[in-house]
Structure formats: structure tokens, C-alpha cells
Amino acid sequence: MTSLRRAWHTFRYGELMRRLEEWRYGWRWRYALEKLHERRAGAETMHDVSLAELGIEAKERIWYVPSEWMGLRRAIRSLHVTREDVFVDFGSGKGRALLIAAQFPFRRVIGVELAEQLTDLARRNLESARRRRCGEVELVTGDALAYEIPDDVTVAYLFCPFIGDVFHGVFERLLESFDRLPRPLRVVYNYPYEHRYLLSTGRVQVVDVHPDRWPPRSLTGPDVIVTYRVVPPGAAPEPVRSLGLRRAPVWLGPHEPGFRLGPR
């Protein structure tokens, strides 16, 4: 019995060390890839920034954390972007998501950011960008709650820039735009903290889920990008076609994977 117990503890220790090694090298790969993408884009968008550092006290607003290049690019690619599409990033920060979106044939790419300092950094990054396929790029400094959402926006991206009443207010403005001019409108939500709220409105349907990084983590965890389609009230659900949703159907319901608002 003692031998079996010793063997079991040895196995558990070995498994723990293996996972730690995978995490350590996975983190190093991620950092190296991030630096490579930064260099290729001719930009500097790494490193988190809190609004408090910029002298901005904003309730229910989350600090700037850059989207990961590979995860977001994969999520946007699955949208099959055309020249009729318009992309808006709420909480655009230093502009990384805008740089990624600009590599697709959007007619227009818009960034809405509360902090003027971050908008200035985004502008410099976009001016030095080496790869761009989109048409116009527009940067807006201001409160997302006060932003008049253009009625030609077809893709709204959020990397958990705000929560609670602020998120609800921005989503209501998005619905107002959709109701004024019904059109294909997708919400691409990275770290979908308000997933339950979105489903509770009855105005969205989950159509896809992607890992937000490489190496990828579980599709049932919080580090994912969920894509929703905005629909009219009472719209019938459509069949699941996404491979990601077939692997993680929990996102079709009010899934709670253990979100936390801290360094991710």
C-alpha cells in the first residue's frame, strides 16, 4: 500500500511539473510571437495600461489590455469580411485590434477610446502600420456611452472594456442602430464577461467561439472570443454550424466559466 501511495504521489508531482513546463514554454512562445507580430506591424501595442495611470477615474471601465494577434485574427477571418463591412472597436486603446482589423477588407475601421493618450498612441501605430487592406480608419476619443453608432457598422468588437451599466448602455445603443437599419450585425466579444446579460436580452444568438490566444486554452474557460449575431425580437434560433460551438456548446446557454477582473 505504501508503494502504491508513493507511486501515486510521484505521478502527481510529475504531472504537475509537466504542466508547469508547458505553461512556462507556452508563455515564452506567446511573448515571442507577440513581439514578432509587433515588429511585422511596425507598432508598439504591448503592455497593460490602467485608466488610473492616465488620471481617469471611470466606474465600470476596465484597463487597457491588448488583444492577442492570432486569436483575434482567427475570429475576424471566420466572419468572411467584405468591402460592405464596417468594424468598430469599443475601447480601442493603443490600436492593436484596429491594426488586426485593418488587415482585412473592411470598408471602414473605427476605434472609440475614452483616453486621449491611448488614442494618440493608436494613431501613431496606425500611421506606421506596414500592412493594411481596409479603406478608411477613424479614431474617436470619447465616451462609448455618448458615441452615436453609425448605422452601417456590421462588426462590433469588445475586449471587455467595460461592464455593468456602461456595457448595457452601449449595447442598447447598438440595438437602436440595428433597429433603425436592420442589417447583418455581429458582436465579437473577447473575454465575454457580460455573456449572461447578452443572452438575457433575447436580441443575440451565439454563432461561434474561438480561443483568444495561442497556445489555446479550453473553449469552455473565460479566455475565449464569442461571436454573437444581433437579431430582431423573437427571432428563431438557427442551427449550430461552428466547429467551436460543437466543441463547447455550453456557450449557447448562460455559461459562467469563472470570470475575474484582474490581470489575465
Backbone as CSV, one residue per row, in Angstrom:
resi,resn,N_x,N_y,N_z,CA_x,CA_y,CA_z,C_x,C_y,C_z
1,MET,0.824,-1.206,0.000,0.000,0.000,0.000,0.864,1.264,0.000
2,THR,1.934,1.215,0.822,2.840,2.360,0.867,3.477,2.602,-0.490
3,SER,3.832,1.527,-1.187,4.442,1.654,-2.521,3.474,2.273,-3.506
4,LEU,2.212,1.857,-3.425,1.210,2.423,-4.321,1.010,3.908,-4.041
5,ARG,0.982,4.256,-2.747,0.806,5.662,-2.384,1.987,6.490,-2.876
6,ARG,3.205,5.953,-2.708,4.390,6.668,-3.153,4.370,6.844,-4.676
7,ALA,3.956,5.778,-5.386,3.894,5.854,-6.849,2.874,6.893,-7.293
8,TRP,1.725,6.945,-6.567,0.686,7.918,-6.899,1.184,9.344,-6.697
9,HIS,1.846,9.604,-5.586,2.367,10.947,-5.326,3.458,11.311,-6.329
10,THR,4.260,10.332,-6.729,5.293,10.592,-7.735,4.658,10.964,-9.061
11,PHE,3.568,10.239,-9.415,2.862,10.535,-10.664,2.273,11.948,-10.628
12,ARG,1.631,12.305,-9.498,1.023,13.619,-9.382,2.073,14.725,-9.454
13,TYR,3.211,14.511,-8.823,4.282,15.504,-8.881,4.801,15.649,-10.306
14,GLY,4.986,14.501,-10.984,5.468,14.541,-12.364,4.489,15.234,-13.291
15,GLU,3.183,14.975,-13.065,2.158,15.628,-13.877,2.152,17.131,-13.633
16,LEU,2.307,17.535,-12.370,2.360,18.954,-12.045,3.542,19.635,-12.716
17,MET,4.718,19.006,-12.650,5.910,19.594,-13.257,5.759,19.677,-14.773
18,ARG,5.120,18.664,-15.371,4.916,18.692,-16.824,4.030,19.875,-17.208
19,ARG,2.963,20.098,-16.446,2.064,21.205,-16.738,2.747,22.556,-16.530
20,LEU,3.587,22.638,-15.504,4.328,23.885,-15.279,5.284,24.166,-16.429
21,GLU,5.925,23.119,-16.948,6.828,23.300,-18.091,6.047,23.748,-19.319
22,GLU,4.866,23.124,-19.541,4.047,23.528,-20.681,3.648,24.992,-20.559
23,TRP,3.259,25.407,-19.331,2.870,26.804,-19.127,4.051,27.734,-19.369
24,ARG,5.224,27.349,-18.828,6.394,28.223,-18.948,6.782,28.409,-20.411
25,TYR,6.865,27.301,-21.152,7.262,27.429,-22.554,6.145,28.025,-23.404
26,GLY,4.884,27.713,-23.018,3.767,28.328,-23.738,3.792,29.826,-23.589
27,TRP,4.067,30.326,-22.366,4.147,31.771,-22.136,5.276,32.379,-22.947
28,ARG,6.428,31.674,-22.972,7.555,32.201,-23.750,7.211,32.265,-25.235
29,TRP,6.539,31.240,-25.762,6.136,31.255,-27.168,5.189,32.421,-27.436
30,ARG,4.232,32.602,-26.522,3.280,33.682,-26.706,3.993,35.030,-26.751
31,TYR,4.921,35.258,-25.840,5.634,36.529,-25.789,6.451,36.727,-27.066
32,ALA,7.132,35.654,-27.497,7.948,35.750,-28.715,7.071,36.052,-29.929
33,LEU,5.907,35.392,-30.006,5.012,35.638,-31.134,4.450,37.063,-31.098
34,GLU,4.115,37.533,-29.899,3.614,38.898,-29.779,4.653,39.902,-30.282
35,LYS,5.920,39.700,-29.888,6.987,40.595,-30.334,7.162,40.527,-31.848
36,LEU,7.054,39.316,-32.403,7.188,39.157,-33.850,6.083,39.906,-34.580
37,HIS,4.845,39.761,-34.116,3.726,40.456,-34.760,3.874,41.969,-34.616
38,GLU,4.353,42.418,-33.465,4.579,43.850,-33.277,5.568,44.381,-34.305
39,ARG,6.650,43.637,-34.479,7.689,44.072,-35.418,7.166,44.087,-36.845
40,ARG,6.422,43.047,-37.209,5.877,42.986,-38.573,4.902,44.126,-38.828
41,ALA,4.138,44.490,-37.791,3.153,45.565,-37.957,3.779,46.948,-37.843
42,GLY,5.032,47.012,-37.337,5.671,48.301,-37.132,4.982,49.107,-36.044
43,ALA,4.540,48.400,-34.968,3.744,49.056,-33.933,4.268,48.707,-32.547
44,GLU,3.754,49.437,-31.552,4.054,49.133,-30.149,2.731,49.197,-29.395
45,THR,2.144,48.025,-29.189,0.830,47.966,-28.540,0.840,47.082,-27.297
46,MET,2.002,46.565,-26.917,2.075,45.689,-25.758,1.996,46.502,-24.459
47,HIS,1.873,45.768,-23.364,1.870,46.299,-22.004,0.512,46.916,-21.625
48,ASP,0.002,46.454,-20.494,-1.279,46.918,-19.981,-1.158,48.354,-19.473
49,VAL,-2.280,49.067,-19.526,-2.338,50.441,-19.004,-3.655,50.609,-18.263
50,SER,-3.590,51.070,-17.014,-4.823,51.326,-16.275,-5.251,52.767,-16.496
51,LEU,-6.548,53.010,-16.449,-7.054,54.367,-16.618,-6.584,55.273,-15.485
52,ALA,-6.398,54.686,-14.295,-5.920,55.493,-13.157,-4.541,56.071,-13.441
53,GLU,-3.684,55.290,-14.162,-2.360,55.795,-14.529,-2.466,57.034,-15.403
54,LEU,-3.549,57.142,-16.144,-3.745,58.266,-17.058,-4.551,59.383,-16.404
55,GLY,-4.833,59.231,-15.119,-5.585,60.261,-14.403,-7.062,60.242,-14.685
56,ILE,-7.583,59.070,-15.117,-9.008,58.957,-15.449,-9.682,58.030,-14.440
57,GLU,-10.645,58.574,-13.723,-11.436,57.748,-12.812,-12.739,57.412,-13.530
58,ALA,-12.913,56.160,-13.873,-14.082,55.766,-14.656,-14.676,54.491,-14.075
59,LYS,-15.831,54.621,-13.468,-16.501,53.477,-12.868,-16.926,52.486,-13.939
60,GLU,-16.734,51.210,-13.650,-17.125,50.096,-14.518,-16.345,50.065,-15.835
61,ARG,-15.221,50.783,-15.903,-14.340,50.720,-17.075,-13.129,49.865,-16.710
62,ILE,-12.651,49.081,-17.666,-11.536,48.180,-17.430,-10.301,48.736,-18.131
63,TRP,-9.134,48.461,-17.558,-7.876,48.977,-18.095,-7.568,48.383,-19.470
64,TYR,-6.628,49.014,-20.153,-6.226,48.542,-21.479,-5.385,47.278,-21.377
65,VAL,-5.841,46.246,-22.053,-5.087,45.002,-22.230,-5.148,44.690,-23.713
66,PRO,-4.014,44.488,-24.397,-4.065,44.254,-25.844,-4.646,42.888,-26.189
67,SER,-5.459,42.850,-27.232,-5.935,41.572,-27.771,-4.751,40.808,-28.334
68,GLU,-4.809,39.492,-28.268,-3.721,38.701,-28.839,-3.909,38.587,-30.349
69,TRP,-2.809,38.759,-31.057,-2.848,38.832,-32.519,-3.531,37.625,-33.147
70,MET,-3.076,36.427,-32.812,-3.543,35.237,-33.516,-4.996,34.917,-33.204
71,GLY,-5.396,35.088,-31.934,-6.771,34.776,-31.567,-7.771,35.674,-32.267
72,LEU,-7.519,36.985,-32.246,-8.459,37.910,-32.870,-8.452,37.772,-34.384
73,ARG,-7.288,37.567,-34.966,-7.239,37.408,-36.412,-8.076,36.208,-36.864
74,ARG,-7.997,35.128,-36.105,-8.783,33.932,-36.444,-10.278,34.221,-36.322
75,ALA,-10.666,34.942,-35.268,-12.082,35.250,-35.078,-12.612,36.139,-36.197
76,ILE,-11.823,37.132,-36.620,-12.271,38.015,-37.703,-12.303,37.271,-39.034
77,ARG,-11.325,36.410,-39.257,-11.301,35.659,-40.507,-12.576,34.829,-40.675
78,SER,-13.107,34.312,-39.583,-14.304,33.473,-39.659,-15.550,34.273,-40.047
79,LEU,-15.464,35.604,-40.019,-16.606,36.445,-40.377,-16.775,36.598,-41.881
80,HIS,-15.752,36.228,-42.652,-15.788,36.360,-44.123,-16.069,37.823,-44.514
81,VAL,-15.161,38.685,-44.099,-15.308,40.126,-44.277,-15.319,40.503,-45.756
82,THR,-16.188,41.474,-46.113,-16.237,42.022,-47.471,-16.111,43.543,-47.395
83,ARG,-16.094,44.192,-48.543,-15.998,45.654,-48.618,-17.264,46.344,-48.104
84,GLU,-18.310,45.589,-47.838,-19.526,46.172,-47.293,-19.489,46.266,-45.767
85,ASP,-18.477,45.670,-45.147,-18.432,45.599,-43.689,-17.716,46.798,-43.081
86,VAL,-18.207,47.193,-41.899,-17.606,48.280,-41.128,-17.359,47.762,-39.711
87,PHE,-16.161,47.978,-39.214,-15.703,47.447,-37.931,-15.560,48.577,-36.927
88,VAL,-16.079,48.378,-35.705,-15.861,49.344,-34.637,-15.331,48.605,-33.416
89,ASP,-14.299,49.179,-32.793,-13.702,48.623,-31.583,-14.005,49.576,-30.435
90,PHE,-14.794,49.115,-29.464,-15.098,49.918,-28.290,-14.009,49.694,-27.244
91,GLY,-13.303,50.766,-26.894,-12.156,50.653,-26.008,-10.930,50.241,-26.798
92,SER,-10.602,51.027,-27.828,-9.575,50.627,-28.797,-8.153,50.779,-28.294
93,GLY,-7.949,51.497,-27.179,-6.633,51.562,-26.564,-5.531,52.006,-27.505
94,LYS,-4.435,51.238,-27.518,-3.286,51.566,-28.372,-3.488,51.151,-29.828
95,GLY,-4.618,50.515,-30.117,-4.948,50.250,-31.517,-4.616,48.876,-32.042
96,ARG,-4.305,47.915,-31.176,-3.928,46.609,-31.721,-5.070,45.962,-32.499
97,ALA,-6.282,45.961,-31.934,-7.410,45.359,-32.651,-7.672,46.078,-33.970
98,LEU,-7.437,47.394,-34.001,-7.605,48.149,-35.243,-6.559,47.729,-36.272
99,LEU,-5.332,47.506,-35.816,-4.282,47.041,-36.726,-4.638,45.694,-37.326
100,ILE,-5.189,44.809,-36.506,-5.579,43.480,-36.995,-6.740,43.613,-37.972
101,ALA,-7.760,44.399,-37.599,-8.915,44.572,-38.483,-8.516,45.219,-39.808
102,ALA,-7.526,46.119,-39.754,-7.088,46.808,-40.972,-6.441,45.869,-41.971
103,GLN,-6.085,44.671,-41.558,-5.510,43.680,-42.462,-6.589,42.928,-43.243
104,PHE,-7.859,43.253,-42.975,-8.988,42.647,-43.680,-9.676,43.722,-44.521
105,PRO,-10.450,43.318,-45.531,-11.016,44.314,-46.463,-12.261,45.033,-45.952
106,PHE,-12.225,45.522,-44.708,-13.329,46.341,-44.215,-13.383,47.651,-45.002
107,ARG,-14.589,48.143,-45.207,-14.713,49.456,-45.849,-14.227,50.547,-44.916
108,ARG,-14.503,50.365,-43.616,-14.067,51.344,-42.638,-13.782,50.649,-41.313
109,VAL,-12.765,51.119,-40.614,-12.401,50.608,-39.296,-12.422,51.785,-38.334
110,ILE,-13.153,51.642,-37.215,-13.346,52.748,-36.268,-12.878,52.302,-34.884
111,GLY,-12.151,53.172,-34.210,-11.765,52.927,-32.829,-12.352,53.988,-31.927
112,VAL,-13.012,53.574,-30.847,-13.602,54.504,-29.876,-12.887,54.291,-28.548
113,GLU,-12.235,55.339,-28.047,-11.406,55.222,-26.839,-11.634,56.417,-25.920
114,LEU,-11.762,56.136,-24.630,-12.008,57.182,-23.642,-10.772,58.038,-23.387
115,ALA,-9.585,57.411,-23.384,-8.346,58.109,-23.007,-7.659,58.703,-24.238
116,GLU,-7.492,60.015,-24.238,-6.855,60.690,-25.372,-5.412,60.231,-25.568
117,GLN,-4.709,59.942,-24.453,-3.324,59.486,-24.557,-3.230,58.174,-25.337
118,LEU,-4.166,57.274,-25.100,-4.156,55.996,-25.816,-4.535,56.185,-27.277
119,THR,-5.467,57.101,-27.542,-5.828,57.385,-28.935,-4.631,57.913,-29.710
120,ASP,-3.838,58.773,-29.078,-2.640,59.304,-29.743,-1.659,58.176,-30.072
121,LEU,-1.490,57.235,-29.144,-0.612,56.090,-29.409,-1.169,55.241,-30.551
122,ALA,-2.482,55.029,-30.554,-3.104,54.248,-31.627,-2.898,54.922,-32.980
123,ARG,-3.012,56.244,-32.993,-2.836,56.980,-34.252,-1.411,56.787,-34.792
124,ARG,-0.420,56.868,-33.901,0.967,56.670,-34.338,1.175,55.246,-34.827
125,ASN,0.587,54.281,-34.147,0.734,52.891,-34.570,0.112,52.656,-35.941
126,LEU,-1.041,53.249,-36.167,-1.714,53.062,-37.456,-0.981,53.789,-38.578
127,GLU,-0.394,54.936,-38.262,0.363,55.673,-39.286,1.600,54.905,-39.721
128,SER,2.173,54.121,-38.824,3.388,53.375,-39.164,3.093,51.939,-39.584
129,ALA,1.810,51.573,-39.647,1.442,50.192,-39.987,1.942,49.822,-41.375
130,ARG,2.496,48.624,-41.493,3.083,48.187,-42.765,2.136,47.356,-43.612
131,ARG,1.067,46.862,-42.996,0.136,46.009,-43.737,-1.275,46.545,-43.514
132,ARG,-1.937,46.884,-44.618,-3.292,47.437,-44.474,-4.092,47.163,-45.738
133,ARG,-5.277,46.561,-45.551,-6.155,46.257,-46.684,-7.473,47.015,-46.600
134,CYS,-7.775,47.567,-45.435,-9.068,48.222,-45.271,-9.075,49.576,-45.962
135,GLY,-10.243,50.181,-46.013,-10.355,51.510,-46.590,-9.985,52.568,-45.575
136,GLU,-10.977,53.245,-45.062,-10.761,54.354,-44.121,-10.575,53.841,-42.694
137,VAL,-9.729,54.551,-41.918,-9.573,54.295,-40.482,-9.927,55.573,-39.742
138,GLU,-10.811,55.447,-38.740,-11.281,56.606,-37.987,-11.057,56.366,-36.495
139,LEU,-10.471,57.350,-35.820,-10.250,57.262,-34.385,-11.099,58.315,-33.677
140,VAL,-11.819,57.865,-32.656,-12.714,58.753,-31.914,-12.311,58.732,-30.446
141,THR,-12.055,59.901,-29.871,-11.793,59.997,-28.432,-13.069,60.454,-27.758
142,GLY,-13.597,59.615,-26.875,-14.828,59.978,-26.199,-15.421,58.791,-25.468
143,ASP,-16.504,59.049,-24.785,-17.200,58.035,-24.004,-18.048,57.180,-24.939
144,ALA,-17.881,55.859,-24.855,-18.656,54.958,-25.705,-20.154,55.122,-25.479
145,LEU,-20.551,55.516,-24.258,-21.967,55.725,-23.969,-22.559,56.886,-24.762
146,ALA,-21.729,57.855,-25.098,-22.199,59.036,-25.828,-21.965,58.914,-27.332
147,TYR,-21.299,57.838,-27.763,-20.951,57.691,-29.176,-22.176,57.288,-29.983
148,GLU,-22.436,58.043,-31.037,-23.543,57.735,-31.946,-23.077,56.660,-32.929
149,ILE,-23.562,55.460,-32.737,-23.086,54.328,-33.543,-23.599,54.463,-34.975
150,PRO,-22.702,54.492,-35.953,-23.140,54.613,-37.353,-24.019,53.427,-37.758
151,ASP,-24.987,53.696,-38.597,-25.927,52.653,-38.987,-25.390,51.724,-40.065
152,ASP,-24.097,51.879,-40.415,-23.500,50.929,-41.353,-22.516,49.985,-40.663
153,VAL,-22.378,50.082,-39.331,-21.495,49.166,-38.598,-22.047,47.754,-38.679
154,THR,-21.191,46.804,-39.033,-21.615,45.403,-39.132,-20.845,44.487,-38.182
155,VAL,-19.726,44.975,-37.624,-18.942,44.194,-36.661,-18.572,45.105,-35.496
156,ALA,-19.032,44.752,-34.295,-18.679,45.498,-33.087,-17.778,44.613,-32.243
157,TYR,-16.578,45.098,-31.960,-15.611,44.314,-31.185,-15.419,44.924,-29.807
158,LEU,-15.357,44.050,-28.799,-15.095,44.493,-27.430,-14.170,43.487,-26.756
159,PHE,-13.095,43.989,-26.151,-12.253,43.151,-25.304,-12.514,43.563,-23.861
160,CYS,-13.716,43.246,-23.386,-14.155,43.550,-22.024,-13.712,44.955,-21.581
161,PRO,-14.073,46.004,-22.344,-13.611,47.356,-21.995,-14.397,47.979,-20.850
162,PHE,-15.611,47.470,-20.619,-16.448,47.980,-19.540,-17.468,46.911,-19.178
163,ILE,-18.098,47.093,-18.019,-19.054,46.110,-17.524,-20.278,46.844,-16.988
164,GLY,-21.240,46.077,-16.503,-22.383,46.648,-15.805,-23.198,47.618,-16.642
165,ASP,-23.606,48.723,-16.006,-24.490,49.680,-16.676,-23.864,50.286,-17.922
166,VAL,-22.539,50.462,-17.916,-21.880,51.026,-19.104,-22.023,50.057,-20.278
167,PHE,-21.744,48.787,-20.037,-21.897,47.796,-21.108,-23.342,47.749,-21.583
168,HIS,-24.279,47.720,-20.648,-25.693,47.647,-21.023,-26.092,48.853,-21.870
169,GLY,-25.612,50.035,-21.497,-25.952,51.235,-22.245,-25.397,51.215,-23.658
170,VAL,-24.154,50.767,-23.816,-23.546,50.703,-25.151,-24.275,49.674,-26.008
171,PHE,-24.630,48.532,-25.412,-25.341,47.516,-26.185,-26.722,48.020,-26.606
172,GLU,-27.395,48.778,-25.741,-28.694,49.334,-26.108,-28.558,50.290,-27.287
173,ARG,-27.489,51.066,-27.323,-27.271,51.970,-28.459,-26.996,51.170,-29.739
174,LEU,-26.315,50.034,-29.572,-26.079,49.164,-30.723,-27.405,48.619,-31.253
175,LEU,-28.303,48.233,-30.335,-29.620,47.744,-30.751,-30.433,48.846,-31.430
176,GLU,-30.333,50.075,-30.923,-31.045,51.189,-31.551,-30.586,51.372,-32.990
177,SER,-29.274,51.257,-33.209,-28.745,51.376,-34.567,-29.273,50.246,-35.445
178,PHE,-29.274,49.035,-34.908,-29.763,47.882,-35.676,-31.248,48.034,-36.009
179,ASP,-32.032,48.497,-35.045,-33.472,48.631,-35.272,-33.787,49.745,-36.267
180,ARG,-32.949,50.785,-36.293,-33.147,51.847,-37.291,-32.894,51.313,-38.690
181,LEU,-31.862,50.454,-38.807,-31.498,49.910,-40.114,-31.099,48.445,-39.942
182,PRO,-32.062,47.539,-39.998,-31.734,46.109,-39.855,-30.717,45.670,-40.903
183,ARG,-29.711,44.920,-40.449,-28.614,44.501,-41.314,-27.857,43.374,-40.613
184,PRO,-27.002,42.663,-41.306,-26.141,41.691,-40.618,-25.226,42.439,-39.639
185,LEU,-25.320,42.104,-38.360,-24.534,42.782,-37.329,-24.025,41.745,-36.344
186,ARG,-22.711,41.625,-36.235,-22.095,40.675,-35.316,-21.395,41.415,-34.181
187,VAL,-21.499,40.851,-32.986,-20.752,41.339,-31.821,-19.666,40.319,-31.534
188,VAL,-18.412,40.744,-31.634,-17.267,39.864,-31.367,-16.743,40.260,-29.996
189,TYR,-16.929,39.370,-29.030,-16.721,39.717,-27.621,-15.602,38.865,-27.032
190,ASN,-14.483,39.521,-26.769,-13.306,38.865,-26.193,-13.419,38.940,-24.670
191,TYR,-13.217,37.818,-24.004,-13.418,37.698,-22.555,-14.835,38.162,-22.227
192,PRO,-15.845,37.370,-22.630,-17.250,37.817,-22.612,-17.878,37.841,-21.220
193,TYR,-17.454,38.789,-20.415,-17.890,38.930,-19.031,-19.406,39.115,-18.922
194,GLU,-20.004,39.785,-19.906,-21.442,40.065,-19.878,-22.229,39.081,-20.749
195,HIS,-21.707,37.873,-20.896,-22.366,36.866,-21.742,-23.799,36.605,-21.291
196,ARG,-24.001,36.422,-19.990,-25.344,36.130,-19.489,-26.311,37.275,-19.776
197,TYR,-25.830,38.500,-19.616,-26.692,39.646,-19.906,-27.098,39.646,-21.377
198,LEU,-26.141,39.430,-22.269,-26.456,39.446,-23.703,-27.535,38.423,-24.039
199,LEU,-27.400,37.216,-23.518,-28.414,36.195,-23.798,-29.763,36.571,-23.194
200,SER,-29.734,37.224,-22.026,-30.990,37.566,-21.352,-31.814,38.589,-22.127
201,THR,-31.169,39.356,-23.010,-31.904,40.364,-23.779,-32.774,39.736,-24.854
202,GLY,-32.443,38.513,-25.257,-33.167,37.881,-26.351,-32.868,38.481,-27.707
203,ARG,-31.845,39.329,-27.788,-31.538,40.030,-29.036,-30.260,39.543,-29.696
204,VAL,-29.668,38.472,-29.180,-28.478,37.922,-29.827,-28.583,36.398,-29.889
205,GLN,-27.858,35.843,-30.841,-27.675,34.397,-30.931,-26.181,34.121,-31.047
206,VAL,-25.690,33.161,-30.272,-24.275,32.796,-30.334,-24.033,32.008,-31.608
207,VAL,-23.031,32.426,-32.389,-22.764,31.756,-33.649,-21.372,31.137,-33.722
208,ASP,-20.456,31.536,-32.814,-19.104,30.977,-32.899,-18.354,31.237,-31.603
209,VAL,-17.309,30.456,-31.371,-16.411,30.674,-30.242,-15.012,30.255,-30.660
210,HIS,-14.016,31.080,-30.305,-12.621,30.830,-30.647,-11.753,31.016,-29.407
211,PRO,-10.639,30.298,-29.320,-9.677,30.621,-28.262,-9.104,32.006,-28.510
212,ASP,-8.796,32.730,-27.443,-8.319,34.100,-27.625,-6.810,34.179,-27.745
213,ARG,-6.116,33.030,-27.705,-4.655,33.061,-27.685,-4.076,31.776,-28.256
214,TRP,-2.748,31.806,-28.430,-2.002,30.612,-28.791,-0.781,30.524,-27.886
215,PRO,-0.486,29.338,-27.306,-1.266,28.103,-27.409,-2.663,28.291,-26.806
216,PRO,-3.674,27.653,-27.403,-5.051,27.866,-26.951,-5.323,27.202,-25.617
217,ARG,-6.281,27.771,-24.904,-6.791,27.153,-23.697,-8.157,26.548,-24.001
218,SER,-8.777,25.983,-22.992,-10.075,25.334,-23.156,-11.112,26.311,-23.693
219,LEU,-11.950,25.845,-24.608,-13.023,26.672,-25.141,-14.154,26.870,-24.141
220,THR,-14.141,26.145,-23.045,-15.180,26.330,-22.032,-14.733,27.289,-20.930
221,GLY,-13.482,27.748,-20.975,-12.974,28.696,-19.989,-13.285,30.127,-20.390
222,PRO,-12.851,31.099,-19.585,-13.173,32.504,-19.870,-12.338,33.136,-20.968
223,ASP,-11.175,32.542,-21.303,-10.266,33.163,-22.269,-10.643,32.765,-23.692
224,VAL,-11.805,33.259,-24.125,-12.319,32.934,-25.448,-12.867,34.200,-26.103
225,ILE,-13.107,34.090,-27.398,-13.782,35.151,-28.148,-15.093,34.555,-28.660
226,VAL,-16.200,35.088,-28.177,-17.518,34.604,-28.582,-18.112,35.588,-29.589
227,THR,-18.641,35.056,-30.678,-19.290,35.888,-31.693,-20.800,35.700,-31.600
228,TYR,-21.503,36.819,-31.544,-22.968,36.821,-31.461,-23.528,37.498,-32.710
229,ARG,-24.685,37.059,-33.132,-25.411,37.745,-34.197,-26.569,38.497,-33.564
230,VAL,-26.685,39.780,-33.862,-27.813,40.573,-33.368,-29.038,40.220,-34.203
231,VAL,-30.163,39.969,-33.528,-31.378,39.517,-34.232,-32.569,40.361,-33.783
232,PRO,-33.639,40.378,-34.578,-34.866,41.064,-34.145,-35.501,40.313,-32.977
233,PRO,-36.374,40.978,-32.220,-37.047,40.281,-31.122,-37.817,39.063,-31.618
234,GLY,-37.704,37.958,-30.889,-38.457,36.749,-31.227,-37.906,35.956,-32.392
235,ALA,-36.702,36.248,-32.842,-36.126,35.515,-33.977,-35.894,34.052,-33.601
236,ALA,-36.174,33.156,-34.540,-35.973,31.725,-34.296,-34.486,31.403,-34.329
237,PRO,-34.007,30.532,-33.430,-32.585,30.169,-33.445,-32.215,29.407,-34.704
238,GLU,-30.990,29.609,-35.168,-30.505,28.905,-36.350,-29.642,27.729,-35.926
239,PRO,-29.495,26.719,-36.815,-28.691,25.549,-36.455,-27.232,25.927,-36.196
240,VAL,-26.591,25.182,-35.303,-25.186,25.407,-34.983,-24.316,24.854,-36.102
241,ARG,-23.519,25.733,-36.713,-22.620,25.303,-37.783,-21.159,25.414,-37.392
242,SER,-20.875,26.130,-36.325,-19.494,26.398,-35.919,-18.861,25.185,-35.256
243,LEU,-17.640,24.863,-35.680,-16.893,23.777,-35.042,-16.603,24.119,-33.591
244,GLY,-16.297,25.396,-33.310,-16.031,25.802,-31.942,-17.220,25.559,-31.032
245,LEU,-18.436,25.879,-31.501,-19.627,25.671,-30.682,-19.953,24.188,-30.528
246,ARG,-19.610,23.392,-31.511,-19.824,21.953,-31.358,-18.904,21.385,-30.280
247,ARG,-17.723,21.988,-30.158,-16.801,21.546,-29.113,-17.150,22.143,-27.754
248,ALA,-17.769,23.311,-27.750,-18.099,23.986,-26.491,-19.530,24.512,-26.544
249,PRO,-20.524,23.620,-26.595,-21.919,24.075,-26.697,-22.418,24.796,-25.452
250,VAL,-21.622,24.794,-24.375,-22.051,25.492,-23.149,-22.305,26.968,-23.411
251,TRP,-21.633,27.548,-24.428,-21.796,28.979,-24.702,-23.153,29.296,-25.325
252,LEU,-23.899,28.289,-25.724,-25.251,28.530,-26.236,-26.219,28.899,-25.110
253,GLY,-25.814,28.630,-23.866,-26.629,28.962,-22.702,-25.900,29.940,-21.804
254,PRO,-26.472,30.231,-20.626,-25.886,31.217,-19.696,-24.676,30.649,-18.951
255,HIS,-23.627,30.387,-19.695,-22.417,29.763,-19.140,-21.661,30.742,-18.254
256,GLU,-21.146,30.265,-17.128,-20.330,31.076,-16.225,-19.004,30.339,-15.987
257,PRO,-17.946,30.693,-16.737,-16.683,29.953,-16.649,-15.750,30.431,-15.548
258,GLY,-16.165,31.384,-14.741,-15.294,31.898,-13.685,-14.531,33.136,-14.102
259,PHE,-15.227,34.130,-14.599,-14.600,35.395,-14.988,-14.037,36.098,-13.746
260,ARG,-12.930,36.799,-13.942,-12.403,37.640,-12.877,-11.800,38.883,-13.528
261,LEU,-11.986,39.991,-12.889,-11.470,41.251,-13.419,-10.135,41.534,-12.768
262,GLY,-9.099,40.962,-13.350,-7.745,41.126,-12.867,-6.806,40.820,-14.026
263,PRO,-5.491,40.937,-13.826,-4.543,40.629,-14.900,-4.786,39.233,-15.440
264,ARG,-4.878,39.118,-16.793,-5.220,37.841,-17.399,-4.012,37.270,-18.118
